[in-house]
């Protein structure tokens, strides 16, 4: 019984530290073309794209998209939103996709860049991964079995 519990615990830890989405689908839109792309996000008319099917970028040969992204940009007081597949970067800020990279520049420019790979369509309005919740629920149960 203890061996079974150790296997379950090991599996949970493995799933929490490795990407468990090999091909991700992301919402693909720009708010200047479709106002429903802004926040709050309305995906009724927005296509979801299989990033595996993306052609690739000429300036990044051999690099495939592995994440979703959401960019929120304010230029001269006007907000714009971009959603799509991401080719470079790391998930979230320091690996936590609940946090986004924010930059402020001169000439009234603000950019928030969010990346995720926790599930298909993770570049909607909310960036919450189900795995931390699952681990929070399972680990106390497993420790009770072990003890």
Beta strands, then each sheet from edge to edge (+ up, - down):
strand 1: 25-27
strand 2: 29-30
strand 3: 48-50
strand 4: 67-75
strand 5: 78-86
strand 6: 101-105
strand 7: 109-116
sheet 1: 1+ 3-
sheet 2: 2+ 5- 4+ 7- 6+
end
